[in-house]
Amino acid sequence: MKYENISKGSFIDRPNRFIATVEIQEAGNARRECVHVKNTGRCRELLLPGAEVYLEKSLTGRRKTGYDLIGVKKGDVLVNIDSCAPNKAVYEWLKSGALLKDVTLIKPEAVFGDSRLDFYVEAAGRRIFLEVKGVTLEKQSVALFPDAPSKRAVKHVRELIRAMDEGYESYILFVIQQKGIRCFSPNQEAQPEFADILQTAQRAGVRILAYDCMVTQNSMELSDPVPVVLGEEKLPDDLLLERVVPLLLAWYDENRRVLPWREEPTPYRVWVSEIMLQQTRVEAVKPYFLRFMEELPDIAALAQAREDTFLKLWEGLGYYSRVRNLHAAAMQIMESYGGQMPDDYRELQKLKGIGSYTAGAIASIAFGRAVPAVDGNVLRVISRLLTDDGDIQDPLVKRKMEERLFPVMPKDRPGDFNQALMDLGATVCLANGMPKCRECPWEKLCRANLYNVWSQYPKKSGKKPRKIEQKTVLVIRDQDCVALRKRPAHGLLAGLYEFPTLDGHMTQEETLCFLKQQGVHAVRIEKLSDAKHIFTHKEWHMTGYCVWVDELEPMKKNKGFLFAKLQKIQEQYPVPSAFAVYSRYLEIRTGSEKIKDMKEGRDK
């Protein structure tokens, strides 16, 4: 559908529904014109002072206005607002056979019952009524209709339902008069009655379609189908997943968390952040991430770092195998990939410590690859959306979830999609406590919310009880130094430094006996606080003693011990948070406490 004699102008105001005032620039001169507005809807979201508009020279001389207002620029998108344009474009579209093959009759403005519907079509023996609705209202890339209550629109849908009862086929086609739309939905806020009648129509068999349009200054034609979201709770899983994607992305655009690694999503930064975020809260990770980037800014620096250096940077984050794997993978990248992070999902999984989730996160966020990243947040959110009964502890369930998400991954925004799912799980679809369903973009589609069974999802088999181990922690010191011991290179807290720790709860007498075996004489012994530390599969229940000795020198015969001054422990030796109670006793600030002190100092 094409226009003739197009002029460009600038919108000034709209005295009434039918008239607008614009300024037209032609041949270096500006003049004001009163122009006819074909679209008598509100269009107030588009017709703002100064908006770039397009006008067609009127073909009739009987009106006072010499131009028709047919288009307006909204940001970078040109929106057609000519209320006559959708029917003209659909007529050409039907003639082309884009909707129906073997069309033998297209009759505009066909009467049925008490209404005049836009088209009656016959094709290969089929008899079809088709109603067209032009859509100009858009919010967060979601097209909405109507922009104001319309009894006429409701009446037309009712007539389409009646036509189905009398043996006709019925279609309602929403023509979205612009590009860049993610989905169409009835405007619940403006007219709930219209949203309800659409759902009734769909259940009756009325086909509900939405297409966007290619719009230029002098033309408009139907382009691509757009998902229609009506709020049905019984859609097939694959279709439901498809429909929630645009709603999620629109929500993310408005609610995304501002995080240090997101503002500069290089492969290295995404990788380090994702490893840190495993088993760790976002707020806890932020200062660690910033310090890690400052000390080890790239893959080469990490690959060359000494063990004590990267363990010290990780001190307090826990799950230290994560940083060991980071270091090992950095060396892999330097040796096998020329120092560049591979951009392929499968190649990423060959790196130490990178599984399907982390590979998906890096590939999608840093490289724009359309692959899912399924973690606990995603499993919870999708399980509730679909009321999926799979046990999320089962690796097969996770793999199935990845397979479900692959087809709906948006090719243009895969990283945003994965991060939006993470944010939705972290801030709205909460794991502990009641989810914030009223803040969720899927409120009207999520089955767990619709059936009020959110507390039953996700399904999760019970964990095995953790093994409890009793430990005795010894803070052994002389006038200047404290005894430390490096833990074995493999196993729990591998390669970190601890205060000498013995199995079992030792009495004071047993402790003194142990020290005597080490060749040192206790000058004084003091009982310290009991403490508990929880690991993934075990708990340490600790008791402790601080022991002053006359000298530490005799303990050197045991090669496992070393002696360090308090300041050096704080600066150099990575002591895990399992020993935080005993570190604080010595006024040593390590791990997260040290980072908190540094942050408070910067804030001051």
Residue pairs with C-beta under 8 A, 6 or more apart in sequence:
1 85
1 88
1 89
1 92
1 219
1 220
1 221
2 218
2 219
3 56
3 70
3 218
3 219
4 56
4 57
4 218
5 56
5 57
6 54
6 55
6 56
6 57
6 70
6 217
6 218
7 24
7 26
7 54
7 55
7 56
7 57
7 67
8 24
8 25
8 52
8 53
8 54
8 55
8 217
9 22
9 23
9 24
9 25
9 33
9 35
9 52
9 53
9 54
9 55
10 22
10 23
10 25
10 50
10 51
10 52
10 53
11 20
11 21
11 22
11 47
11 48
11 49
11 50
11 51
11 52
11 53
11 72
12 20
12 21
12 22
12 23
12 32
12 49
13 20
13 21
13 49
14 20
14 21
14 37
14 47
15 21
17 37
17 40
18 36
18 37
18 40
19 34
19 35
19 36
19 37
19 65
20 34
20 35
20 37
20 47
20 53
20 69
21 32
21 33
21 34
21 35
22 32
22 33
22 35
22 53
22 55
22 67
22 69
23 30
23 31
23 32
23 33
24 30
24 31
24 32
24 33
24 55
33 55
33 65
33 66
33 67
34 64
34 65
35 55
35 65
35 66
35 67
35 68
35 69
36 58
36 63
36 65
36 67
36 68
36 69
37 43
37 68
37 69
37 81
38 68
38 69
38 70
38 81
38 82
38 83
38 84
39 69
39 81
39 82
39 83
39 134
39 136
40 83
41 83
41 136
41 146
41 147
41 148
42 147
42 148
43 72
43 81
43 136
43 147
45 74
45 137
45 138
45 139
45 147
46 72
46 74
46 79
46 81
46 136
47 53
47 72
51 72
51 73
51 74
52 72
52 73
53 69
53 71
53 72
53 73
54 69
54 70
54 71
54 72
54 78
54 217
54 218
55 67
55 68
55 69
55 70
56 67
56 68
56 70
57 66
57 67
58 65
58 66
58 67
58 68
68 82
69 81
69 82
70 80
70 81
70 82
70 85
71 78
71 79
71 80
71 81
71 82
71 215
71 217
72 78
72 79
72 81
73 79
74 138
74 178
77 178
77 179
77 180
78 178
78 215
78 216
78 217
79 136
79 138
79 177
79 178
79 215
80 136
80 177
80 178
80 213
80 215
80 220
81 136
81 177
82 177
82 220
83 134
85 134
85 177
85 220
86 132
86 133
86 134
86 175
86 177
87 108
87 118
87 132
89 175
89 213
89 220
89 221
89 222
90 118
90 119
90 130
90 132
90 173
90 175
90 222
91 106
91 108
91 119
92 221
93 99
93 221
93 222
94 100
94 103
94 106
94 119
94 121
94 130
95 103
95 106
97 103
98 222
99 171
100 121
100 123
100 124
100 126
100 128
101 123
101 124
102 123
102 124
103 121
103 122
103 123
104 122
104 123
104 124
105 120
105 121
105 122
106 119
106 120
106 121
107 119
107 120
107 121
108 118
108 119
109 116
109 117
109 118
110 116
110 117
110 118
110 119
110 120
110 129
111 117
112 120
112 129
112 159
112 162
112 163
112 168
113 159
113 162
113 163
114 155
114 159
115 155
115 156
115 159
117 129
117 130
117 131
117 156
117 159
117 160
118 130
118 131
118 132
119 128
119 129
119 130
119 131
119 132
120 127
120 128
120 129
120 130
121 127
121 128
121 129
121 130
122 128
126 169
127 167
127 168
127 169
128 168
128 169
128 170
128 171
129 159
129 160
129 163
129 168
129 169
129 170
129 171
130 170
130 171
130 172
130 173
131 156
131 157
131 160
131 170
131 171
131 172
131 173
132 172
132 173
132 175
133 145
133 146
133 153
133 172
133 173
133 174
133 175
134 175
134 177
135 143
135 144
135 145
135 174
135 175
135 176
135 177
135 184
135 210
136 147
136 177
136 178
137 143
137 144
137 145
137 146
137 147
137 187
138 144
138 176
138 178
138 181
139 250
140 250
140 251
140 253
140 254
141 180
141 181
141 182
141 246
141 249
141 250
141 253
142 181
142 182
142 183
142 184
142 185
142 246
142 247
142 250
143 174
143 176
143 181
143 183
143 184
143 185
143 210
143 212
143 226
144 184
144 185
144 186
144 187
144 190
145 153
145 174
145 184
145 186
145 187
145 194
146 153
146 187
146 190
146 191
146 194
147 187
147 190
148 190
148 191
149 190
149 191
149 193
149 194
150 191
150 194
153 191
153 194
154 191
154 193
154 194
154 197
156 172
157 172
157 194
157 197
157 198
157 200
157 201
157 206
158 197
160 170
160 171
160 172
160 201
160 206
161 170
161 200
161 201
161 204
161 206
163 169
163 170
164 170
164 204
164 205
164 206
165 204
169 207
170 201
170 205
170 206
170 207
171 206
171 207
171 208
171 209
172 198
172 201
172 206
172 207
172 208
172 209
173 209
173 210
173 211
174 184
174 208
174 209
174 210
174 211
174 228
175 210
175 211
175 213
175 222
176 184
176 210
176 211
176 212
176 213
176 226
177 213
177 215
177 220
178 212
178 213
178 215
179 212
179 213
179 214
179 215
179 223
180 212
181 212
181 226
182 226
182 227
182 245
182 246
182 247
182 249
182 250
183 210
183 226
183 227
183 228
183 229
183 243
183 246
183 247
184 210
184 226
184 227
184 228
184 229
185 228
185 229
185 230
185 231
186 194
186 195
186 198
186 230
187 194
187 195
188 195
195 230
195 231
198 208
198 230
199 230
199 231
199 232
201 208
202 208
202 230
202 232
208 228
208 230
209 225
209 228
210 225
210 226
210 227
210 228
211 222
211 223
211 224
211 225
211 226
212 222
212 223
212 224
212 226
213 220
213 221
213 222
213 223
214 220
214 221
214 222
214 223
227 242
227 243
227 245
227 246
228 243
229 243
229 244
229 246
229 247
229 445
231 444
231 445
232 445
233 445
233 447
233 450
233 451
235 243
237 386
237 404
238 404
238 407
238 408
240 385
240 386
240 445
241 382
241 385
241 386
241 404
241 405
241 408
242 407
242 408
243 445
244 385
244 441
244 442
244 445
245 408
245 410
245 417
247 441
247 442
247 445
248 417
248 420
248 421
248 424
248 441
248 442
249 410
249 413
249 416
249 417
249 420
250 441
251 420
251 424
251 440
251 441
252 416
252 419
252 420
252 423
252 424
255 423
255 427
256 262
256 416
256 419
256 420
256 423
257 282
257 423
257 426
257 427
259 273
259 282
259 286
260 273
260 286
260 289
260 290
260 293
261 269
261 270
261 272
261 273
261 289
262 419
265 365
265 366
265 415
266 366
267 341
267 343
267 362
267 366
267 367
268 298
268 299
268 341
269 293
270 361
270 362
270 365
270 366
271 326
271 341
271 354
271 358
271 362
271 366
272 289
272 292
272 293
272 326
273 285
273 289
274 357
274 358
274 361
274 362
275 322
275 323
275 325
275 326
275 353
275 358
276 285
276 288
276 289
276 292
276 317
276 322
277 285
278 319
278 322
278 358
279 318
279 319
280 317
280 318
280 319
282 426
284 317
284 592
285 317
287 592
287 595
287 596
287 598
287 599
288 313
288 314
288 316
288 317
288 592
288 595
291 313
291 595
291 598
292 313
292 314
295 301
295 309
295 313
296 302
296 305
296 309
296 310
296 313
299 330
299 333
299 334
299 339
299 340
299 341
300 330
300 334
300 339
302 310
302 326
302 327
302 330
303 327
303 330
303 331
303 333
303 334
305 327
307 327
307 495
308 572
308 573
308 574
310 323
310 326
310 327
311 320
311 323
311 495
311 496
311 574
312 572
312 573
312 574
313 323
314 320
314 322
314 323
314 574
315 496
315 574
315 575
315 576
315 577
315 590
315 591
315 594
316 576
316 577
316 590
316 591
316 592
316 593
316 594
316 595
317 323
317 591
317 592
318 576
318 577
319 536
320 493
320 494
320 495
320 496
320 576
321 353
321 494
322 353
324 353
324 494
324 495
325 352
325 353
325 354
326 353
328 352
328 353
329 351
329 352
329 353
329 354
332 350
332 351
332 352
333 339
333 340
333 341
333 342
333 351
337 347
341 348
341 362
341 366
342 348
342 350
342 351
343 363
343 366
343 367
343 369
344 363
344 369
345 359
345 360
345 363
345 369
345 371
346 359
348 354
348 358
348 359
348 362
348 363
349 355
349 356
349 359
354 362
356 374
356 398
356 399
356 402
357 373
357 374
357 375
358 373
359 371
360 371
360 372
360 373
360 374
360 402
360 418
361 373
361 418
363 369
363 371
364 370
364 371
364 372
364 373
364 409
364 414
364 415
364 417
364 418
365 415
365 418
365 419
366 415
368 414
368 415
369 414
370 406
370 409
370 410
370 411
370 414
371 406
371 409
371 414
372 378
372 401
372 402
372 405
372 406
372 409
372 418
373 418
373 421
373 422
374 398
374 401
374 402
374 405
375 422
376 392
376 425
376 431
377 421
377 422
377 424
377 425
377 426
377 429
377 431
378 401
378 405
378 418
378 421
378 422
378 425
379 392
379 397
379 398
379 401
379 458
380 392
380 425
380 429
380 431
380 457
380 458
381 421
381 424
381 425
381 429
382 388
382 401
382 404
382 405
382 421
383 390
383 392
383 448
383 457
383 458
383 459
384 429
384 435
384 446
384 447
384 448
384 449
384 454
384 457
384 458
385 442
385 445
385 446
385 447
385 448
386 447
387 447
387 448
387 451
387 453
387 457
388 457
388 458
388 459
389 459
390 397
390 400
390 401
390 458
390 459
391 397
391 459
391 460
391 461
392 398
392 458
392 459
392 460
393 460
393 461
394 461
409 417
410 416
410 417
424 440
424 441
425 431
427 436
428 435
428 436
428 437
428 439
428 440
429 435
429 436
429 440
430 436
434 454
435 449
435 454
437 443
437 446
437 449
437 454
440 446
440 449
442 449
443 449
444 450
447 453
448 454
448 456
448 457
464 537
466 534
466 535
466 536
466 537
466 538
466 539
467 537
467 538
467 539
468 538
468 539
468 541
469 503
469 538
469 539
469 540
469 541
470 503
470 504
470 505
470 540
470 541
470 542
470 543
471 501
471 502
471 503
471 504
471 505
471 540
471 541
471 542
471 543
472 501
472 502
472 503
472 504
472 505
472 506
472 511
472 542
472 543
472 544
472 545
473 498
473 499
473 500
473 501
473 528
473 531
473 542
473 543
473 544
473 545
473 579
473 582
474 483
474 499
474 500
474 501
474 502
474 511
474 514
474 515
474 544
474 545
474 547
475 482
475 499
475 528
475 544
475 545
475 546
475 547
475 582
475 585
475 586
476 482
476 483
476 499
476 500
476 515
476 520
476 547
476 549
476 552
476 555
477 483
477 546
477 547
477 548
477 549
477 552
477 586
478 548
478 549
478 550
478 551
478 552
480 565
481 552
481 563
481 564
481 565
482 499
482 563
482 564
482 565
482 566
482 569
482 586
483 499
483 500
483 552
483 555
483 561
483 562
483 563
484 497
484 498
484 499
484 500
484 561
484 562
484 563
484 564
484 569
484 573
484 575
485 497
485 498
485 499
485 500
485 501
485 560
485 561
485 562
486 495
486 496
486 497
486 498
486 560
486 562
487 493
487 494
487 495
487 496
487 497
487 498
488 494
488 495
489 495
492 535
492 538
493 576
493 578
496 574
496 575
496 576
497 569
497 573
497 574
497 575
498 575
498 576
498 578
498 579
499 544
499 575
499 579
499 582
500 561
501 542
502 514
505 541
505 543
506 514
506 543
506 545
508 525
508 527
508 545
511 525
511 545
511 547
512 522
512 525
515 521
515 522
515 547
515 549
518 554
518 555
518 558
519 554
519 555
519 557
520 549
520 550
520 551
520 552
520 554
520 555
521 549
521 550
522 547
522 548
522 549
523 548
523 549
523 550
524 547
524 548
525 545
525 546
525 547
525 548
526 545
526 546
526 547
527 543
527 544
527 545
528 543
528 544
528 545
528 546
528 581
528 582
528 585
529 544
529 581
529 585
530 541
530 542
530 543
530 544
531 540
531 542
531 544
531 580
531 581
531 582
532 539
532 540
532 541
532 542
533 539
533 540
533 542
533 577
533 578
535 578
540 578
542 581
544 581
544 582
546 585
552 561
552 563
555 561
555 563
556 563
564 572
564 573
566 586
566 587
566 588
569 575
569 586
569 588
569 590
570 588
570 589
570 590
570 594
574 590
575 583
575 588
575 590
575 591
576 591
577 590
577 591
577 592
580 590
580 591
580 593
583 589
583 590
584 593
589 597
